[in-house]
């Protein structure tokens, strides 16, 4: 029976966000705008932290990889969700579903640990400023990011392979707008106790360990800030981690709400709303938060835009002079021939 189901099942049907037809068009345009803002914002942050000389510090190195991660999991979900708003059947192939699950798990898991690494970076910058360049070098940033992505890839492959190597029943309707682990587990015919235990242990370890790193770092940061005598000094120290703290509260708050809610109030509709927030809204908010709250990012953006405007104006001026010169030369030649 299982063998038959495995050979026949080659696609899934996604229920999507809503079945109400009158909401399809407004939601399509709303999420298209959110996704486009997310893409432009995160690509801008990636390019800005790469080309601007004032943003070549470990903090902005982590910020660049945070933007890559945000862009990754919003792109793993967003385009397919938008397509499903305009097609009649919301289907997704078996292998594309596995790929989507793998990338979502990898990027969301990576975001947890990148945020915790950024917390440690802020702790070193405020509590050990004289040793900051020694402890948190560009090399250390790359090593931490490499470890984070290697571990996240391992977790992603383990979860994906455990689910998709199991036996699916004939029922292939996923009660979600993308391939997530919990809705897929409800479609399995084989025993899911082992897979659920693996997912629970990994999710608990990742969430608790990264959250403890963040909390421990910020407790030490607050203690160090309170020891500063001047109010201006305390404000300056706190402003260096204000953007990161805002992003941490939004992201961890969303995940905690999703995984800690009691079973009695748990529903797939609630999961959909929370999933929309952390797969589409948060990737849009993160670059906006950093660009609005970080003076370094704002100044870098102004410098880059100013340089682009200067290059464009110089190019336009050169083109105008070039065209006018040759036009005048041609007119002068014609006048000489007539004369």
Residue, then its C-alpha position, 0 to 999 in steps of 0.5 A: x500500500x505504501x509503495x503504491x502511494x509513494x509512486x503515485x504521489x508526485x505533487x501536493x495541493x496547497x490550500x493557500x491563505x484563504x479560499x475566499x475569491x474576493x480576497x485573492x486580488x487584494x492579497x496578491x497586490x498586498x503581498x507583492x508590494x511586501x515582497x518587492x520592498x523586502x527584495x529591494x531593501x535586503x539587496x540594498x543592505x547587501x550591496x551597501x555593506x559590501x561597497x561602503x568603506x565605513x561599513x566594513x566592520x563585523x557588525x555590518x558583516x553580520x548584517x549583510x548575512x542577515x539580509x541574505x538570510x531574510x532574502x533567502x527564506x522570503x524568496x523560498x516562500x513569496x514567489x510561489x505564494x504569489x503564483x498560487x493567487x493567480x492560478x486555478x490549482x495551487x499545486x506544488x511538485x513533490x521535489x519542489x515541496x522538499x526543496x522549499x521545506x529544506x530552504x525554509x528550515x535552513x534560512x530560519x534556523x540560520x537567522x536565529x543564530x545570526x541574531x545571537x552572533x550579532x548579540x555577542x558582537x554588541x556585547x564585545x563592542x560595549x563591554x570590551x571596546x579596546x579588545x573589539x578589533x582583536x576578538x571580533x575580526x572580519x575573519x571571526x565573522x566569516x568563521x561564525x557565519x560558516x559554522x551557522x550555515x553548516x549547522x543550519x544545512x545539517x538540520x535542514x537536510x535531516x528534517x527534510x530527509x526524515x519527512x520525505x523518506x517516510x510514507x505519504x498517504x493518498x491524501x495530498x492536501x497541505x493545509x498551509x500556503x507553503x511546505x512546512x514540517x507540521x502540515x506535512x507530518x499530518x499527511x504521513x501514513x508511517x509513524x511520526x513519533x520519531x520525526x516529531x521528537x527530532x523536530x521538537x529536540x532540534x527546535x527547542x535546542x536552537x530556540x533556547x540556545x540562541x535565545x539564551x545567548x541573546x539574553x545573556x549578552x544583553x544582561x551584560x550590556x545593560x549592566x555595562x551601560x548602567x555603569x556609565x556615568x554620563x547620560x549621553x554616554x549611556x544613550x550612545x552605548x544603547x543606540x549602537x544596539x537599539x536596531x538589533x534589539x528591535x529585530x530580536x524582539x520582533x523575530x523571537x517574539x513571533x517564534x515564541x508565540x507560534x511554538x509556546x501557545x497551548x494545544x487548545x488554542x493551536x490551529x493551522x489558521x493561526x500558524x498561517x498568520x504567524x508564518x506570513x509575519x516571519x516569512x514575509x513581513x519580518x524580512x521587509x521590516x529588518x532592512x527598514x529598521x536598520x536603515x531608519x535607526x542606524x546612523x551609519x547605514x543612513x549616512x552610507x545610503x546618502x553617500x552612495x546615492x550622492x555618488x550615483x547622482x553625481x556619476x549620473x549627472x556627469x554622464x548626462x552632462x558629458x553626453x549633452x556636451x558630446x552631442x552638442x559638439x558633434x551637432x555644431x561640427x556638422x552644422x559648421x561643415x554644412x555652412x562651409x560647403x554651402x559657402 
